[in-house]
Amino acid sequence: MTPSVSSKTMANAIRALAMDAVQKANSGHPGMPMGMADIAVALWTKHLRHNPSDPKWLGRDRFLLSNGHGSMLQYALLHLAGYDLTIDDLKNFRQLHSKTPGHPEIGVTPGVETSTGPLGQGIANAVGMALAEKMLAAEFNEEGFDIINNYTYAFLGDGCLMEGISHEVCSLAGVWKLNKLIALYDDNGISIDGKIENWFGENVRERFESYNWNVIGPIDGHDIEAVSEAIEEAKKSDKPTLIDCKTVIGFGSPNRAGTNKAHGSPLGDEELAEAKKALGWEYAPFEIPQEIYEAFDARQAGAEMEEAWLEKYRRYAEAFPAKAAELERRMKGQLPENWDDVILEAIVNAAGEAKTVATRKASQMALNAYAPHLPELLGGSADLTSSNLTNWEGVQAMRPDTYLGRHINYGVREFGMCAILNGIALYGGFIPYGATFLTFADYGRNALRMAALMKLRSIFVFTHDSIGVGEDGPTHQPIEQTESLRIIPNMDVWRPADTCETLTAWACAISRQDGPSSLIFSRQNLPFVERDEINVDDMEKGGYIMLEAPNGPSSVEVTLVATGSEVALAAEARKQLLAMNIQTRLVSMPSTTVFDRQDKEYRDFVLGEGRPVVAIEAGRTDGWWKYIRGAGTVIGLDHFGESAPASELFKLFGFTVDNVVETVQQVLSQGK
């Protein structure tokens, strides 16, 4: 740090940039950056290991802004530290196609580790990153070579702690003993509606101590040295640490500091000028003196840290070449060279065995086939392992005594699990998946959305996929969940019909590098469906002709389209229709989202252009109408189920061969 520039002046530079950017955009949240500026200076100038010239350096510490509405704090820090973020980028805050969007977004701003804004998910991602660091270190580090060795720092506020997800993930962080996770809590007592004492009265210290966290403070969050000392103390703990920093929101604003008025709107020209005067900041908007830039500049120190790490890594690679090659492969997200052969062998074997099993069991068969070839595959379940069947033969549970297991017990924490998966995926080195019942996808919904937004390689496994759940009744019978997952942009959704399609779904989810996948499996047994041929390429397209009309494509009178458990039903209905001399094509569509990405020529070919289409799925009908041709229709379920044995429910709600045949007859009659 340049001796002529005080830490307080550096903090005021952050405050000034935040005030100026929010004012120019006429939109944003100045209060948090103004309140946390001193904390940021303590962390970023005294502790954070990073290299602005190489934001993806593996040896870097991770910094996450869980209270992402205060994004200008992070943008100011990145700019001042020397990242590729110019003063013009800051002036363009919250504008179209800018590098400084309203909330931090990964892939948009260099140095941003995750997309934050939905409160609580940032700290959840941090828990996932801290766990990934522990597990990779346990697997790859050798004596004298701590190649994987970083801290994960998270800023969070009262809103993050009010969100239930913070309880889920922080409880797990304590159980997992993630001592290299350090959270700095902006304890300012204010949220949008005012003083939080009226709706947030818990003892945060005792809450986190009950999680088995180390808690430091409350300390003065505007005392930079005190914050720095607290961080240093946190590094010595064998537990995750929460540093409670008492701050004033909107610090420096004469009339808004300490009030909710500082939270989410520009200060206004008059108040901004008064705030700068109170802080002793005498510079024009967006003007930062050179000596302040020099004081913040982390490029030289970062390059030296990275070079020291690289030198250690070079010696590590010489001593342990196989481990180094494996680490590099996994951090690049590459799959083993024989991966395509593994897929093909597994599917050919499944076709030969033609087993009648629930697709949740077929999913476990897929894991048994694939996991031995994929040390990066990291599974788990929200207290439903024996129902979701997400473990595989010989897999060990992850425990904090070694961190070497490959299956995680998340407990009953669906939302926390899904967001932790995202943190693991962001860190890299693993392909994570987690499971629960499909009806509880709603609990994890926002984390699924964030995975899709961030294009993460997270895999979400959902079992007990329909009224086939049976006696558990409508509270546990998913009707709308499959369709609701399909409407998330960039989310691939697979609902396979049998063992071959299940293996294909898993293979596609594992191979995908540009977004998450949801895999949806049945509770009840499903028969293996005989088809014209086992064509992996066609199955990977999401929808394909499973059984062609006997007299060929030109003879097709009606196309049945089905997914999951309804494919076998459609196959039986097709037999009766053929017996009635109705030339029927059966299309299996395990993934509408993948099918929709195929070119129009292929889609028209599969559906049979100009011929009526009847779609069948035991769920909401909304998304199926786009495939309907001619006088076709959808056999679905647009209401909740009932509590009864599954066989009775399928009959009650019309998922029978007789109803499908009768529906096709009506469609053909109307067409004529």
Secondary structure by P-SEA (a helix, b strand, c coil): ccccccaaaaaaaaaaaaaaaaaaaccccaaaaaaaaaaaaaccccbbbbbccccccccbbbbbcccccaaaaaaaaaaaacccccaaaaaacccccccccccccccccccccccccccaaaaaaaaaaaaaaaaaaacccccccccbbbbbbbbbcccccccaaaaaaaaaaaaaccccbbbbbcccccccccccccccccaaaaaaaaacccccccccccaaaaaaaaaaaaaacccbbbbbbbbbccccccccccccccccccccaaaaaaaaaaaccccccccccaaaaaaacaaaaaaaaaaaaaaaaaaaaaacaaaaaaaaaaaacccccaaaaaaaaaaaaaaaacccccaaaaaaaaaaaccccccccccccccccccccccccccccccccccccccccccccaaaaaaaaaaaaaacccbbbbbccccccccaaaaaaaaaaacccbbbbbccccccccccccccccccaaaaaaacccbbbbbcccaaaaaaaaaaaaacccbbbbbbbbcccccccccccccaaaaaaccccccccccccccccbbbbbcccaaaaaaaaaaaaaaaccbbbbbbcccaaaaaaccaaaaaaaacccbbbbbbcccccccccccccccbbbbccccccccccaaaaaaaacccaaaaaaaaaaaaaaac
